[in-house]
Amino acid sequence: MGYSKETYAKAHSIMQDRRMNALREADLRKEQFYQKHPRAQQIERELSKTAAKAGKAVLSGANAKEELLKLKEANLSLQKELSAILTDAGVQDGYLEAHFTCEKCCDKGYIDGKMCSCFQSLLKDIAFEELNALSPLSLCDFESFSLRYYADTPQDGGISPRRRMQQILAFCREYAKSFKEDSESLLLVGATGLGKTHLALAIANEVISRGYGVVYCSVPDIARRLEQEHFSKGSEELTQQSLTQCDLLILDDLGTEFTTPFTSSALYHIFNTRLMRAKPTIISTNLSLEEMERAYSERFVSRIAGNCQRLTFLGKDVRIQMKKESLSKR
């Protein structure tokens, strides 16, 4: 996956900070430890001279094998003595060493010239953060979702809105709690103001807290961005890759964007690619399946309907009720 120069620069800066912090903390631990245990510092100095002595022994020729064996025995003896000092001080072996975030590359980002998995992961995280920069990811949680705005009276002779929303709230809680990279995709359907975005974001917050990469997109915003990047020859491919590779993608308000053949095709590609990779997507929309078929291709709607768990929201616009309630208190 390709990334912008800014993304690489930010990732390199973060890696450098991680490494420098680890080295500074190690130096501080050593300084404090050596003040109490000066013999440990002497041992460290003697051990650091081993490589030079080994080189001289090899160059000396005649008794190189014997000299290297003596150096090895002396080295092991020093390490054993240092380990005993650390044990007596109540700390573990390795206490004096730098503790890097990634022990594989020592926070350098590369191993033998190849990018480390930690650096690849960091690049993805930064790309996701950039897409989420203007999203309301931090605004919603399950605790703030109130059921009191949903009527107890059965709707159209069926289940009451409150009962339905109790079921949906419980389902979303469990979905977030047990989320995996191959969890099922969801289609949240219902009129405006019934809490679709709230619960989608509540799921996102829970999933993010468990360490997964989540991207939230308002479909009108992301459609506009993809179209602008496409026709300006920008980083459209980069944006689409970020959307297809994150652990969970939320496409909010599908059907409220200005639909063009390009945006319809781009959205289908994103959803279908994620489907092929068994990556979950949460789609919210005010449209019925019939209305979606009129706005998009039958193939797109068929893929969504056939591969998403459908949650149908019931009730009256909660935002209007809250606004009326607020006005009545003035």
Residue, then its C-alpha position, 0 to 999 in steps of 0.5 A: m500500500g502506498y502512502s503520502k510523503e506526509t504520512y511517511a514523515k509522520a511515521h518516521s518521526i514517531m518511530q524516532d521518538r520511540r527509539m530516542n525515548a527508549l534509549r534515554e530511559a535506559d541511560l537514566r536507569k543505568e545511571q541510577f543503578y550504577q550509583k548504587h551498584p558500581r560493580a555493574q558498570q565495571i562489568e558492562r565496560e568489560l563486556s563492551k571490550t569483548a568484541a575488540k579483544a575477539g577481533k585482535a585474537v582472530l588477527s593474531g593467528a596462532n592461538a586464536k581458537e584458544e584465546l576466543l575460548k578464554l574470552k567466551e568463558a570470561n564473558l559468560s562469567l561476567q554475565k553471570e556476575l551481572s545477573a546476580i547483581l541484578t537479582d540481588a537488587g530485585v530487578q530482572d535481567g535486561y533491566l539495564e537494556a533499552h525497552f523498545t516498543c518493537e523488539k524486532c527492529c528496536d524501533k528503527g522501522y526496518i530490519d535488514g533494509k526491509m520494512c518492519s511490521c510495526f512500521q507498516s502498522l503505524l502507517k495504516d494507523i496514521a492513514f486511518e487517523e487522517l480519514n477520521a480527523l473530521s469525524p464525530l467518533s468520540l461523540c457517542d457511546f452505548e451509555s448515552f443512547s436513551l430508549r425513552y424517546y421510543a414509544d411503547t405502542p406497537q407500530d403498524g400492529g407489530i412490535s413497539p419501537r421501544r422494544r425493537m430498539q431495545q433489541i437493536l441496542a443489545f445486538c450492537r453491544e454484543y457485536a462490539k463486545s465480540f467484534k473480530e476482523d471477520s465479523e458480519s457486516l451490518l445494514l442499519v435502516g430507518a428514517t432520519g433521527l432514529g439513532k443509526t449514526h449514534l449506535a454505529l459510532a458507539i460500536a466504533n468506539e468500543v472496537i477502537s478501544r479493543g485495538y482495531g483500526v476503524v474508519y468512519c465516513s459520511v458517505p456524502d463527504i467520502a464520495r465528494r473526496l473520492e471524486q475530487e481526487h479522481f478527477s484531479k489525479g490525486s491520492e484516490e487510490l490511497t483513500q480507497q486502499s485505506l477504506t478497504q484495508c481497515d478492520l471496520l469501515i462505517l459508511d454513514d448516510l448512504g443515499t444522501e450523497f449526490t450520486t454519479p456513475f463514478t461514486s456509485s462504482a467507487l462505493y461498490h468497489i469498496f464494499n465488494t473488496r471488503l466483502m471478498r477480504a471478509k472484512p466487516t462494513i457497517i452501512s446506515t441509510n434512510l432508504s428502503l431496499e427499493e429506493m436503494e435499487r433506484a439510486y444504485s445498481e441492482r448488483f450493488v444493492s443485491r450485494i448489500a442485502g445478501n451479505c449484511q445483517r439488516l437492523t430496521f430502526l423504528g420510532k419518530d425522529v429523536r432529535i426533533q423530540m429532544k429539541k422540543e423538550s429543550l424548548s419547553k424547559r426554557 
